[in-house]
């Protein structure tokens, strides 16, 4: 997953503690609000990010979030990329199915996050890590 060179990087945060999850959520909400998203869309993108960050923290021990604004499919968008160097996801199709859990959650994280945004992209390689990009039109 590469970033478009025309995207503007708004912020980034390393995720190393539970407090970092809270701070990253606040950062995403701040930029969603700054980009004039309505309260419903602010809540959706912040909730999706929260699910992704919780997974990164629980399964990979942390990672990094990058926040961009830019054009995607000729639409203004808030673009958020979450990356980790964790164990990766062995079966992406299974992980993206409702109700699947590896035992640590309720099974709504990835598919739930996908439903909350306009575009959801995921790449994962076992023993290398996982990158998820979510896009919300503004």
Contact map, one row per residue, 1 for C-alpha under 8 A:
111000000000000000000000000000000000000000000000000000000000000000000000000000000000000000000000000000000000000000000000001000000010000000
111100000000000000000000000000000000000000000000000000000000000000000000000000000000000000000000000000000000000000000000000000000000000000
111110100000000000000000000000000000000000000000000000000000000000000000000000000000000000000000000000000000000000000000000000000000000000
011111100000000000000000000000000000000000000000000000000000000000000000000000000000000000000000000000000000000000000000000000000000000000
001111100000000000000000000000000000000000000000000000000000000000000000000000000000000000000000000000000000000000000000000000000000000000
000111110000000000000000000000000000000000000000000000000000000000000110000000000000000000000000000000000000000000000000000000000000000000
001111111000000000000000000000000000000000000000000000000000000000011110000000000000000000000000000000000000000000000000000000000000000000
000001111100000000000000000000000000000000000000000000000000000000011100000000000000000000000000000000000000000000000000000000000000000000
000000111110000000000000000000000000000000000000000000000000000001111000000000000000000000000000000000000000000000000000000000000000000000
000000011111000000000000000000100000000000000000000000000000000001111000000000000000000000000000000000000000000000000000000000000000000000
000000001111100000000000001000000000000000000000000000000000000001110000000000000000000000000000000000000000000000000000000000000000000000
000000000111110000000000000000000000000000000000000000000000000111100000000000000000000000000000000000000000000000000000000000000000000000
000000000011111000010001000000000000000000000000000000000000000111000000000000000000000000000000000000000000000000000000000000000000000000
000000000001111100010000000000000000000000000000000000000000011110000000000000000000000000000000000000000000000000000000000000000000000000
000000000000111111011001000000000000000000000000000010001000011110000000000000000000000000000000000000000000000000000000000000000000000000
000000000000011111010000000000000000000000000000000000001000111000000000000000000000000000000000000000000000000000000000000000000000000000
000000000000001111111000000000000000000000000000000000001000010000000000000000000000000000000000000000000000000000000000000000000000000000
000000000000001111111100000000000000000000000000000000001000000000000000000000000000000000000000000000000000000000000000000000000000000000
000000000000000011111110000000000000000000000000000000000000000000000000000000000000000000000000000000000000000000000000000000000000000000
000000000000111111111111000000000000000000000000000000000000000000000000000000000000000000000000000000000000000000000000000000000000000000
000000000000001011111111100000000000000000000000010011000000000000000000000000000000000000000000000000000000000000000000000000000000000000
000000000000000001111111110000000000000000000000000000000000000000000000000000000000000000000000000000000000000000000000000000000000000000
000000000000000000111111111000000000000000000000000000000000000000000000000000000000000000000000000000000000000000000000000000000000000000
000000000000101000011111111100000000000000000000000000000000000010000000000000000000000000000000000000000000000000000000000000000000000000
000000000000000000001111111110000000000000000100110000000000000000000000000000000000000000000000000000000000000000000000000000000000000000
000000000000000000000111111111000000000000000100000000000000000000000000000000000000000000000000000000000000000000000000000000000000000000
000000000010000000000011111111100000000000000000000000000000000000000000000000000000000000000000000000000000000000000000000000000000000000
000000000000000000000001111111110000000000001100100000000000000000100000000000000000000000000000000000000000000000000000000000000000000000
000000000000000000000000111111111000000001101100000000000000000000000000000000000000000000000000000000000000000000000000000000000000000000
000000000000000000000000011111111100000000000000000000000000000000000000000000000000000000000000000000000000000000000000000000000000000000
000000000100000000000000001111111110000000000000000000000000000000000000000000000000000000000000000000000000000000000000000000000000000000
000000000000000000000000000111111111100011001000000000000000000000000000000001000000000000000000000000000000000000000000000000000000000000
000000000000000000000000000011111111111001000000000000000000000000000000000000000000000000000000000000000000000000000000000000000000000000
000000000000000000000000000001111111100000000000000000000000000000000000000000000000000000000000000000000000000000000000000000000000000000
000000000000000000000000000000111111100000000000000000000000000000000000000001000000000000000000000000000000000000000000000000000000000001
000000000000000000000000000000011111110000000000000000000000000000000000000000000000000000000000000000000000000000000000000000000000000001
000000000000000000000000000000011111111011000000000000000000000000000000000000000000000000000000000000000000000000000000000000000000000001
000000000000000000000000000000001001111111000000000000000000000000000000000000000000000000000000000000000000000000000000000000000000000000
000000000000000000000000000000001000111111100000000000000000000000000000000000000000000000000000000000000000000000000000000000000000000000
000000000000000000000000000000000000011111110000000000000000000000000000000000000000000000000000000000000000000000000000000000000000000000
000000000000000000000000000000010000111111111000000000000000000000000000000000000000000000000000000000000000000000000000000000000000000100
000000000000000000000000000010011000111111111100000000000000000000000000000000000000000000000000000000000000000000000000000000000000000000
000000000000000000000000000010000000001111111110000000000000000000000000000000000000000000000000000000000000000000000000000000000000000000
000000000000000000000000000000000000000111111111000000000000000000000000000000000000000000000000000000000000000000011000000000000000000000
000000000000000000000000000110010000000011111111100000000000000000000000000000000000000000000000000000000000000000011000000000000000000100
000000000000000000000000110110000000000001111111110000000000000000000000000000000000000000000000000000000000000000000000000000000000000000
000000000000000000000000000000000000000000111111111000000000000000000000000000000000000000000000000000000000000010010000000000000000000000
000000000000000000000000000000000000000000011111111100000000000000000000000000000000000000000000000000000000000111011000000000000000000000
000000000000000000000000100100000000000000001111111110000000000000000000000000010000000000000000000000000000000010000000000000000000000000
000000000000000000001000100000000000000000000111111111000000000000000000000000000000000000000000000000000000000000000000000000000000000000
000000000000000000000000000000000000000000000011111111100000000000000000000000000000000000000000000000000000110010000000000000000000000000
000000000000000000000000000000000000000000000001111111110000000000000000000000000100000000000000000000000000110010000000000000000001000000
000000000000001000001000000000000000000000000000111111111000010000000000000000000100000000000000000000000000000000000000000000000000000000
000000000000000000001000000000000000000000000000011111111100000000000000000000000000000000000000000000000000000000000000000000000000000000
000000000000000000000000000000000000000000000000001111111111000000000000000000000000000000000000000000000000100000000000000000000000000000
000000000000000000000000000000000000000000000000000111111111111000000000000000000011010000000000000000000000000000000000000000000000000000
000000000000001111000000000000000000000000000000000011111111111000000000000000000000000000000000000000000000000000000000000000000000000000
000000000000000000000000000000000000000000000000000001111111110000000000000000000000000000000000000000000000000000000000000000000000000000
000000000000000000000000000000000000000000000000000000111111100000000000000000000000011000000000000000000000000000000000000000000000000000
000000000000000000000000000000000000000000000000000000111111111000000000000000000001111000000000000000000000000000000000000000001000000000
000000000000000100000000000000000000000000000000000000011111111000000000000000000000010000000000000000000000000000000000000000000000000000
000000000000011110000000000000000000000000000000000010011101111100000000000000000001000000000000000000000000000000000000000000000000000000
000000000000011100000000000000000000000000000000000000011001111110000000000000000111100000000000000000000000000000000000000000000000000000
000000000001111000000000000000000000000000000000000000000000011111000000000000000111000000000000000000000000000000000000000000000000000000
000000000001111000000001000000000000000000000000000000000000001111100000000000011110000000000000000000000000000000000000000000000000000000
000000001111100000000000000000000000000000000000000000000000000111110000000000011100000000000000000000000000000000000000000000000000000000
000000001111000000000000000100000000000000000000000000000000000011111000000001111000000000000000000000000000000000000000000000000000000000
000000111110000000000000000000000000000000000000000000000000000001111100000001110000000000000000000000000000000000000000000000000000000000
000000111100000000000000000000000000000000000000000000000000000000111110000111100000000000000000000000000000000000000000000000000000000000
000001110000000000000000000000000000000000000000000000000000000000011111000111100000000000000000000000000000000000000000000000000000000000
000001100000000000000000000000000000000000000000000000000000000000001111111110000000000000000000000000000000000000000000000000000000000000
000000000000000000000000000000000000000000000000000000000000000000000111111110000000000000000000000000000000000000000000000000000000000000
000000000000000000000000000000000000000000000000000000000000000000000011111000000000000000000000000000000000000000000000000000000000000000
000000000000000000000000000000000000000000000000000000000000000000000011111100000000000000000000000000000000000000000000000000000000000000
000000000000000000000000000000000000000000000000000000000000000000000011111110000000000000000000000000000000000000000000000000000000000011
000000000000000000000000000000000000000000000000000000000000000000001111011111000000000000000000000000000000000000000000000000000000000011
000000000000000000000000000000000000000000000000000000000000000000001111001111100000000000000000000000000000000000000000000000000000001111
000000000000000000000000000000010010000000000000000000000000000000111100000111110000000000000000000000000000000000000000000000000000001111
000000000000000000000000000000000000000000000000000000000000000000111100000011111000000000000000000000000000000000000000000000000000111100
000000000000000000000000000000000000000000000000100000000000000011110000000001111100000000000000000000000000000000000000000000000000111000
000000000000000000000000000000000000000000000000000000000000000011100000000000111110000000000000000000000000000000000000000000000011110000
000000000000000000000000000000000000000000000000000110000000001111000000000000011111000000000000000000000000000000000000000000000011100000
000000000000000000000000000000000000000000000000000000010000001110000000000000001111100000000000000000000000000000000000000000001111000000
000000000000000000000000000000000000000000000000000000010001011100000000000000000111110000000000000000000000000000000000000000001110000000
000000000000000000000000000000000000000000000000000000000001001000000000000000000011111100000000000000000000000000000000000000111100000000
000000000000000000000000000000000000000000000000000000010011100000000000000000000001111100000000000000000000000000000000000000111100000000
000000000000000000000000000000000000000000000000000000000011000000000000000000000000111110000000000000000000000000000000000011111000000000
000000000000000000000000000000000000000000000000000000000000000000000000000000000000111111000000000000000000000000000000000111111100000000
000000000000000000000000000000000000000000000000000000000000000000000000000000000000001111110010000000000000000000000000000111001100000000
000000000000000000000000000000000000000000000000000000000000000000000000000000000000000111110000000000000000000000000000000111000000000000
000000000000000000000000000000000000000000000000000000000000000000000000000000000000000011111110000000000000000000000000000000000000000000
000000000000000000000000000000000000000000000000000000000000000000000000000000000000000011111111000000000000000000000000000100000000000000
000000000000000000000000000000000000000000000000000000000000000000000000000000000000000000111111100000000000000000000000000000000000000000
000000000000000000000000000000000000000000000000000000000000000000000000000000000000000000111111100100000000000000000000000000000000000000
000000000000000000000000000000000000000000000000000000000000000000000000000000000000000010111111100110000000010000000000000000000000000000
000000000000000000000000000000000000000000000000000000000000000000000000000000000000000000011111110100000000011000000000000000000000000000
000000000000000000000000000000000000000000000000000000000000000000000000000000000000000000001111111100000000001000000000000000000000000000
000000000000000000000000000000000000000000000000000000000000000000000000000000000000000000000001111100000011001100000000000000000000000000
000000000000000000000000000000000000000000000000000000000000000000000000000000000000000000000000111110000111000000000000000000000000000000
000000000000000000000000000000000000000000000000000000000000000000000000000000000000000000000111111111000111000000000000000000000000000000
000000000000000000000000000000000000000000000000000000000000000000000000000000000000000000000010001111111110000000000000000000000000000000
000000000000000000000000000000000000000000000000000000000000000000000000000000000000000000000000000111111010000000000000000000000000000000
000000000000000000000000000000000000000000000000000000000000000000000000000000000000000000000000000011111100000000000000000000000000000000
000000000000000000000000000000000000000000000000000000000000000000000000000000000000000000000000000011111100000000000000000000000000000000
000000000000000000000000000000000000000000000000000000000000000000000000000000000000000000000000000011111111100000000000000000000000000000
000000000000000000000000000000000000000000000000000000000000000000000000000000000000000000000000001110111111100000000000000000000000000000
000000000000000000000000000000000000000000000000000000000000000000000000000000000000000000000000011111001111110000000000000000000000000000
000000000000000000000000000000000000000000000000000000000000000000000000000000000000000000000000011100001111111110000000000000000000000000
000000000000000000000000000000000000000000000000001100100000000000000000000000000000000000000000000000001111111110000000000000000000000000
000000000000000000000000000000000000000000000000001100000000000000000000000000000000000000000011000000000011111111000000000000000000000000
000000000000000000000000000000000000000000000000000000000000000000000000000000000000000000000001110000000001111111100000000000000000000000
000000000000000000000000000000000000000000000001000000000000000000000000000000000000000000000000010000000001111111110000000000000000000000
000000000000000000000000000000000000000000000011101100000000000000000000000000000000000000000000000000000001111111111000000000000000000000
000000000000000000000000000000000000000000000001000000000000000000000000000000000000000000000000000000000000011111111111000000000000010000
000000000000000000000000000000000000000000000000000000000000000000000000000000000000000000000000000000000000001111111100000000000000000000
000000000000000000000000000000000000000000011011000000000000000000000000000000000000000000000000000000000000000111111100000000000000000000
000000000000000000000000000000000000000000011001000000000000000000000000000000000000000000000000000000000000000011111111000000000000011100
000000000000000000000000000000000000000000000000000000000000000000000000000000000000000000000000000000000000000001111111000000000000011110
000000000000000000000000000000000000000000000000000000000000000000000000000000000000000000000000000000000000000001001111100000000000011100
000000000000000000000000000000000000000000000000000000000000000000000000000000000000000000000000000000000000000001001111110000000001111000
000000000000000000000000000000000000000000000000000000000000000000000000000000000000000000000000000000000000000000000011111000000001110000
000000000000000000000000000000000000000000000000000000000000000000000000000000000000000000000000000000000000000000000001111100000111100000
100000000000000000000000000000000000000000000000000000000000000000000000000000000000000000000000000000000000000000000000111110000111000000
000000000000000000000000000000000000000000000000000000000000000000000000000000000000000111010000000000000000000000000000011111011110000000
000000000000000000000000000000000000000000000000000000000000000000000000000000000000001111000000000000000000000000000000001111111100000000
000000000000000000000000000000000000000000000000000000000000000000000000000000000000001111000000000000000000000000000000000111111000000000
000000000000000000000000000000000000000000000000000000000000000000000000000000000000111100000000000000000000000000000000000011111000000000
000000000000000000000000000000000000000000000000000000000000000000000000000000000000111100000000000000000000000000000000000111111100000000
000000000000000000000000000000000000000000000000000000000001000000000000000000000011111110000000000000000000000000000000000111111110000000
000000000000000000000000000000000000000000000000000000000000000000000000000000000011110110000000000000000000000000000000011110011111000000
100000000000000000000000000000000000000000000000000000000000000000000000000000001111000000000000000000000000000000000000011100001111100000
000000000000000000000000000000000000000000000000000100000000000000000000000000001110000000000000000000000000000000000001111000000111110000
000000000000000000000000000000000000000000000000000000000000000000000000000000111100000000000000000000000000000000000001110000000011111000
000000000000000000000000000000000000000000000000000000000000000000000000000000111000000000000000000000000000000001001111100000000001111100
000000000000000000000000000000000000000000000000000000000000000000000000000011110000000000000000000000000000000000001111000000000000111110
000000000000000000000000000000000000000010001000000000000000000000000000000011100000000000000000000000000000000000001110000000000000011111
000000000000000000000000000000000000000000000000000000000000000000000000001111000000000000000000000000000000000000000100000000000000001111
000000000000000000000000000000000011100000000000000000000000000000000000001111000000000000000000000000000000000000000000000000000000000111
